[in-house]
Amino acid sequence: MIKLVQASAMSDLYDDLGRTYTRTRAADPRIAAAIERALGDARTVVNVGAGAGSYESRHRLVQAVEPSLTMIAQRPRQAAPVLRARAEDLPFADQAFDASMAVLSDHHWTDRERGLRELRRVARRAVVFTWEPRKVGESWLVRDYFGEFADHAGKGMTTDDLAAALGGAKIIRVPIPHDCRDGFLHAYWRRPEAYLDPQVRAGISVFSALPEAAVAAALRRLEVDLASGAWRARNAALLDLEESDLGYRLIVAGASEGAPGDPQP
């Protein structure tokens, strides 16, 4: 069921880019399990920036919030009811839910701090799965091919900033498996050929944020390096790893913050 509250300029990006989103973006069960642990005993959950509903629990009462009609149209029939609204102005009473959650959506919000405060206002616990921009230089994808993204990412809030905006929170490392099913930016860290696939790139907003010429040039370099074996030689240490810390973090604020995991500075 879709309830329209208000449209948002924030929805424009995924109204344009999200048409094939579900072809490469689906819940990875290991990430889903970490989110479930962080939600703890919450029975009612609001999922903000819910997209196609990949990480919505089937064992809780979930209300989805999503501004993009393109993304809403890709939600499966059995998904939670969705309300079209913005993270910065959630149309719910204070403490209306046991928990609020956001999965890789907070960097798209127009006013990130305000959205985070809204997560805390409407729920006694907030769980945010996000990415630490201070890790950007450790990625071969950025270091060797998409250096422009380092400048772009450097303007974002750090996980410490996010935790502070939530009123204090635990930050938990989430290693990414080599066969991650959710095709976000660094998911293919051991499958570099995937970035040559336009369908994969269509599900990753970063590629639309960078100049087309820079993306095309970087992809040509990657293709050459894969063919010559240069990529494999430079990244041989990655090839036997089952998972890698690429900067993805769970930020857990509020009641029962003690979700298992390694707190990170």
VMD Tcl script that draws the C-alpha trace (Angstrom):
set ca {
  {0.00 0.00 0.00}
  {1.31 3.46 -0.93}
  {0.31 6.57 0.95}
  {1.42 9.90 -0.52}
  {2.34 12.60 1.97}
  {4.64 14.85 -0.03}
  {7.00 14.63 -2.94}
  {10.64 15.59 -2.58}
  {13.36 17.02 -4.77}
  {15.53 14.38 -3.13}
  {13.64 11.72 -5.09}
  {14.86 13.05 -8.44}
  {18.12 11.09 -8.41}
  {16.53 7.69 -8.06}
  {13.54 8.61 -10.21}
  {16.18 8.87 -12.96}
  {18.64 6.15 -11.93}
  {16.56 3.63 -10.02}
  {14.66 2.00 -12.87}
  {16.78 -1.17 -12.84}
  {17.85 -0.95 -9.20}
  {16.52 -4.34 -8.11}
  {18.52 -6.20 -10.77}
  {21.75 -5.70 -8.84}
  {20.63 -4.49 -5.40}
  {19.19 -7.07 -3.04}
  {19.64 -7.79 0.65}
  {22.81 -9.64 1.52}
  {21.88 -12.12 4.27}
  {25.01 -11.42 6.32}
  {24.41 -7.68 6.34}
  {20.72 -8.30 7.01}
  {21.63 -10.41 10.04}
  {23.80 -7.60 11.44}
  {20.94 -5.14 11.02}
  {18.53 -7.55 12.68}
  {20.86 -7.89 15.68}
  {21.12 -4.12 15.95}
  {17.33 -3.75 15.92}
  {17.22 -6.01 18.96}
  {13.78 -6.46 20.48}
  {12.09 -3.73 18.43}
  {8.64 -4.78 17.29}
  {7.70 -1.68 15.28}
  {10.23 -0.22 12.84}
  {10.20 2.69 10.41}
  {12.56 2.19 7.46}
  {13.62 5.60 6.14}
  {14.85 5.83 2.56}
  {13.46 2.34 2.17}
  {13.90 1.99 -1.58}
  {12.73 -1.40 -2.81}
  {12.62 -2.77 0.74}
  {15.66 -5.05 0.64}
  {16.44 -5.07 4.37}
  {12.96 -4.89 5.84}
  {12.36 -7.51 8.49}
  {9.58 -10.02 7.89}
  {9.32 -10.60 11.64}
  {8.50 -7.03 12.70}
  {5.83 -4.45 11.94}
  {7.55 -2.18 9.41}
  {6.47 1.16 7.98}
  {8.53 2.18 4.97}
  {9.29 5.78 4.00}
  {10.62 6.55 0.50}
  {10.48 9.74 -1.63}
  {11.07 8.18 -5.08}
  {8.09 6.81 -6.99}
  {10.49 4.86 -9.21}
  {11.83 3.02 -6.19}
  {8.38 2.56 -4.68}
  {7.21 0.93 -7.91}
  {9.87 -1.78 -7.49}
  {8.76 -2.82 -4.02}
  {7.38 -6.37 -4.04}
  {3.73 -6.90 -3.31}
  {4.44 -8.44 0.09}
  {6.65 -5.55 1.19}
  {5.77 -3.29 4.08}
  {3.36 -0.41 3.47}
  {5.18 2.62 2.14}
  {4.60 6.30 2.70}
  {6.11 8.87 0.35}
  {7.93 11.39 2.52}
  {11.35 12.82 3.31}
  {13.73 11.77 6.05}
  {14.00 15.38 7.18}
  {10.26 15.67 7.84}
  {8.91 12.34 9.04}
  {5.12 12.56 9.49}
  {5.02 10.60 12.75}
  {4.56 11.46 16.39}
  {7.47 11.46 18.81}
  {8.56 7.93 19.78}
  {5.95 6.39 17.47}
  {8.18 3.36 16.78}
  {10.43 1.06 18.74}
  {13.19 1.58 16.18}
  {14.04 3.59 13.08}
  {16.47 2.40 10.43}
  {18.22 3.69 7.32}
  {20.29 1.53 4.97}
  {22.80 3.30 2.72}
  {20.39 6.17 2.19}
  {21.50 8.91 4.60}
  {24.12 10.31 2.18}
  {21.29 11.18 -0.22}
  {19.32 13.26 2.26}
  {19.14 16.99 1.63}
  {19.83 17.80 5.30}
  {21.59 14.81 6.80}
  {21.77 16.06 10.39}
  {18.09 16.92 10.42}
  {17.21 13.49 9.03}
  {19.26 11.79 11.74}
  {17.55 13.85 14.42}
  {14.22 12.76 12.96}
  {15.26 9.11 13.27}
  {15.80 9.68 16.99}
  {12.65 11.73 17.42}
  {10.28 9.10 16.08}
  {11.87 6.03 17.70}
  {13.59 5.00 20.90}
  {16.41 3.35 18.90}
  {18.03 4.26 15.60}
  {20.02 1.90 13.38}
  {21.92 3.34 10.41}
  {23.95 1.24 7.97}
  {26.33 3.64 6.29}
  {29.88 4.15 5.04}
  {32.94 5.81 6.58}
  {34.44 8.32 4.10}
  {37.77 8.27 5.95}
  {38.32 4.80 4.42}
  {38.04 6.08 0.87}
  {41.78 6.10 0.18}
  {42.11 2.41 1.08}
  {39.95 1.25 -1.82}
  {41.68 0.09 -5.00}
  {38.63 1.24 -6.92}
  {39.17 4.83 -5.82}
  {42.96 4.78 -5.44}
  {43.70 3.40 -8.90}
  {40.71 4.39 -11.01}
  {38.19 6.82 -9.53}
  {40.32 9.32 -7.66}
  {37.70 12.01 -8.25}
  {35.44 10.22 -5.81}
  {37.89 10.86 -2.98}
  {37.24 14.60 -3.32}
  {33.50 13.99 -3.49}
  {33.47 11.66 -0.46}
  {35.70 13.92 1.60}
  {32.85 16.41 1.93}
  {30.62 13.89 3.68}
  {29.98 13.37 7.36}
  {32.20 10.87 9.14}
  {30.68 8.11 11.23}
  {31.71 10.08 14.32}
  {29.69 13.01 12.97}
  {26.71 10.74 12.36}
  {26.92 9.26 15.84}
  {27.04 12.76 17.35}
  {24.00 13.85 15.32}
  {22.15 10.84 16.73}
  {22.95 12.02 20.24}
  {25.70 9.47 20.79}
  {25.86 5.95 19.38}
  {27.86 2.75 19.08}
  {29.74 2.31 15.79}
  {30.09 -1.29 14.61}
  {32.32 -2.58 11.83}
  {30.52 -4.57 9.10}
  {32.99 -6.51 6.90}
  {31.77 -7.08 3.36}
  {31.86 -10.66 2.02}
  {33.58 -11.29 -1.30}
  {30.33 -12.55 -2.81}
  {28.10 -9.81 -1.40}
  {24.64 -9.95 -2.98}
  {23.96 -6.25 -2.58}
  {25.74 -4.40 -5.36}
  {26.67 -1.14 -3.64}
  {29.86 0.76 -4.47}
  {32.52 -1.46 -2.85}
  {30.59 -4.74 -2.95}
  {32.65 -6.03 -5.88}
  {36.02 -5.57 -4.22}
  {37.10 -9.09 -5.29}
  {35.10 -9.10 -8.55}
  {36.52 -6.11 -10.42}
  {35.10 -7.11 -13.80}
  {31.63 -6.32 -12.44}
  {32.31 -2.59 -12.67}
  {32.52 -2.91 -16.45}
  {28.85 -3.91 -16.53}
  {26.55 -0.91 -17.16}
  {23.76 -2.60 -15.25}
  {25.94 -2.87 -12.15}
  {26.94 0.78 -12.43}
  {23.30 1.81 -12.87}
  {22.62 0.63 -9.31}
  {25.46 2.71 -7.83}
  {24.78 6.44 -7.54}
  {28.48 7.39 -7.43}
  {28.87 6.78 -11.14}
  {26.22 9.38 -11.93}
  {27.90 11.91 -9.62}
  {31.25 11.78 -11.45}
  {31.94 13.35 -14.87}
  {31.08 10.98 -17.70}
  {34.48 11.41 -19.32}
  {36.27 10.54 -16.08}
  {34.15 7.42 -15.61}
  {34.76 6.28 -19.19}
  {38.52 6.80 -18.88}
  {38.68 4.94 -15.57}
  {36.74 2.01 -16.98}
  {39.10 1.78 -19.95}
  {42.07 1.62 -17.57}
  {40.39 -1.05 -15.50}
  {39.57 -3.11 -18.58}
  {43.19 -2.92 -19.77}
  {44.52 -3.85 -16.32}
  {42.21 -6.84 -16.08}
  {43.26 -8.08 -19.51}
  {46.98 -7.63 -18.82}
  {46.89 -9.10 -15.31}
  {48.04 -5.81 -13.77}
  {44.97 -5.56 -11.52}
  {45.54 -9.07 -10.19}
  {49.22 -8.41 -9.55}
  {48.49 -5.21 -7.62}
  {45.69 -6.75 -5.57}
  {46.93 -10.31 -5.04}
  {46.54 -9.98 -1.27}
  {42.78 -9.62 -1.68}
  {42.19 -12.75 -3.68}
  {42.14 -15.22 -0.79}
  {40.11 -13.03 1.59}
  {36.57 -14.06 2.42}
  {35.60 -10.60 3.65}
  {37.11 -7.14 3.87}
  {36.66 -4.00 5.96}
  {35.76 -1.41 3.35}
  {34.41 1.22 5.73}
  {30.82 0.04 6.10}
  {29.45 0.61 9.56}
  {26.33 0.15 11.65}
  {25.57 3.07 13.91}
  {23.25 2.12 16.77}
  {21.77 4.79 19.02}
  {19.27 4.62 21.83}
  {17.88 1.80 23.94}
  {19.75 -1.51 23.92}
  {22.69 -0.11 21.98}
  {24.71 -3.19 22.81}
  {24.46 -4.92 19.46}
  {27.35 -7.36 18.98}
  {30.29 -6.18 16.97}
  {33.51 -4.22 17.18}
  {33.10 -0.55 18.14}
  {35.13 1.65 15.81}
  {36.54 5.12 16.43}
}
mol new
graphics top color blue
foreach p $ca { graphics top sphere $p radius 0.5 }
foreach p [lrange $ca 0 end-1] q [lrange $ca 1 end] { graphics top cylinder $p $q radius 0.2 }
display resetview
